[in-house]
Amino acid sequence: MLLLIIMKVSFILVLTFFSVLSCTAYKPVVIVHGVWDLRFSLNFLADHIEEHHPGTKVHVIDMLHGWKSLAPLWYQVKSFYSHIKPIMNASKDGIILIGYSQGGIISRGIVESLDHNITTFISLSSPQAGQYGDDFLRLIFPQYIKETAYEVFYSRVGQRISVANYWNDPHHQDLYYKYSNYLPYLNNEISGSQKSEYLKNFMKLKKLVLIGGPDDGVITPWQSR
């Protein structure tokens, strides 16, 4: 119930953002769902955007739901991108991308690593700086606690799980940098040839909106947003 209330508050903030957009700017909106979400989980957000901003075409990307949302994030980045690319191609003025929860960090992977015409990126309660908390972990892996999750997540096998790709254990940073193959690269914490390309792609954005708060109860620490 708390999560539902928080989601609604976040979505009210999204609608507020849309309400200040120029009424002549009808860019398509693309929504990327979070971990464990169902096919219809974010349809109400699309409905509200279309209701409050008539003429806006909203696309909720219909793929990788439920267990499939635990696939490695680089795989998900490429998969979501393949569905979003035709929408971008059809919109010469660009698109608005909304990522909820895990969908936010997937969306950021698209923004940084791939060619795009995304003008506005809205991140809703997404672990942009990583996740380290029991509440979220036990929703998916009830047998683990945050103090020991690193033993699985920071391994080559563990990195096949989406959550492990952004698990950021402050007590085991050496293992985080050694094994994590997603978040530290997006954060430019690891030097490599990708750094300049990621920066160039990120700078294509005209607006970046980060929404989160201390009462989320899922993303931990909440400042990760």
N, C-alpha and C positions, 0 to 999 in steps of 0.2 A: 504494500500500500504506500509506504514512504517513497519507494522508487517511482511509483506511478505519479505521485504528487510532484516529485522533483522533475520528472520528465515533462509534466505539463507546464511547470514554471519555466523550464528551459525553453519550451516551445513557444510560450507567450513572449519570451524575449526575442525569439526568432521572428515572430509575427510583428513585433514592434520594429525590428530592423527593416522588415519588408515595407512597413507602413510609411517609412521615411524615404523610400526609394522613389525616384521620379516615376510618375504614372505612365510615362512614355517608354520606359525601359522594361520590356517584357522578355527578359532573357530566360531561357529554360533553366529550371532548377533540377539538379540531380541529387538524390538522397542515397547515401550508403549506410546500411544498417549495422548494428553492433553484434557482438558475440552472442550467440545463443538465440538471436531474434528469429521469429517466425516470418513466413512470407507476407503476412498482413500487418506486422507489428507497427510499422510507421506509416500506414495508409492514412491514419487520421491526421498526421502532420501535413501530408500532401493535400488532403481535403481542406484543411484550414488555410493553407497558403493560397489555394485556388479560390477559396471563398473570400478571403480578405484582400487578395490581389488579383482580381478578375483578369483573365487573359494570359496569365502565367501558366505555362505548361510544366508540370512537375512529373519527374520520372523517378520512381522508387525502383532501384535496380533489384531485380528478382532473381537472386542466385545465392548460393553458399549459405543456406539457412541451417539452423540447428547444429548438429554435430559437424557439418561441413564448414561451419564458421571457425572451427579449430584448425583448419588447414594452415600451413606456413604463410606468413604475411606476404612474402614476395610473390608467391603463387597467387594470392588473393589480389594483390596490386595489379598484376598482369591480367587476371581474369576480369576484374571490375573494369579495368581500362578498356578491354576489348568491347565491352558493352557501352561504355561511355563515349568512346571515340566517334562513333557515327553521329551521336547527338552533338558533339563539338563540331564535327565537320559540317553539320547542317545549320550551325549557328555562327555566322560570320562575326557577330558582335560579342561572342563568348558566352560562357555559362556561369551559373552559380552552383557551387558544390557544397553540400551539407553532409558532414560525417558525424554519426552518433556513436558514442562510446568507442569500441574498437574500430568502427567504421571511420572515425575521425583520424586515427593514425594510419589506416589504410589510405584514406583520401590524401593525407599528407605525403605518403609515399608516391602517389600519383603526381601530386603537385611538384615534388622535388625531382623525381627520377625520370619522368616521361614528358614528351612534348605535349603541350596543352594550350588551350585558350580560356582557362578558368580565370575569371576576373575577380570573383569573391569566393573565399573559402571560409565556411562557418564550421567551427569545431564545437560540438555539443558534448560536454562531460567526457572528454577523451583523454586517455593517459599519454599526453604528448611528451611528458618527461619520464614515463614509465609507471609501473604499478608495483606496489609492495604493501599488501594488506590482506588480512584473513577474510574479511567480509566478502570481497569479490572472489577470492580464491575458492572459498568453500561452496560458492554457487556452482562451480564447475568441477572442482576436484575436492570433494569433501574429506578425502583421506589425508590431505596435505595441510600443513600450517606454514606460515610465511617463513619461519626460521629454518625450515628444512627443504622448502620447495627448490632451492638452488641446486640441491643434489641431483634433481631430475632435470630441471630447466637448463642448467648450464652444462650441457653435454650435447654431442652431435645428434643423438636420438631425441633429446628433449627439445631441440630447436625445430623439430618438425611440428611442434604445437604452437599455435598462434600466440597464446598468452606468454609463452616462454620468450618469444621474440621481443617483448617489451617489458619483461620482468626485470626490474632494476633494484637488486638487493644492495643496500648501502653498505652491508657488512662483508660483501664478497665482490668488490669491484674488479679485482683482478680476474675472476672467473667471468664476470659480466663482459669485460673487454675481450677476453679470450674466445668466448663461445657465442655471445649474442651477435647474430648476423643481420640484425635489422635496425633497432633503435639507435645504437651508437653511431651508425653510419648516417642515419637521417639527422642526428644531432651534430654531425661533423666532429665527433669526439675521436674518431679514428682517421688518421691521415690517409689519403688515397686520391686516385685520379678523379673520383666522383665529386669531390668537393666543389670545384668550380662549376661543374654542370648542375649540381643540385642548387647552388646559389643562383645561377642564371635562371633556372626554371622557377624558383621560388619568387624571384623578383618580378615575374610576369604578373603576379597578383596586384590588383588595385586596392583590394580591401581584405583584411584578415580579422575575423571575429572569433574570439575565444570565450566560451560560456561555461562556467562551472561555479561551484560554491562549497562551503564547508559542510553543508547538510546533505550532500549527495549520498553518503553511506555506502558507496560502491568503489569509486576510484579513490585509491589511497596512495600517497597523501593527496588531498583534494587540490593542492597547488599544482599538481602534475598537469592539470588542464592548461 
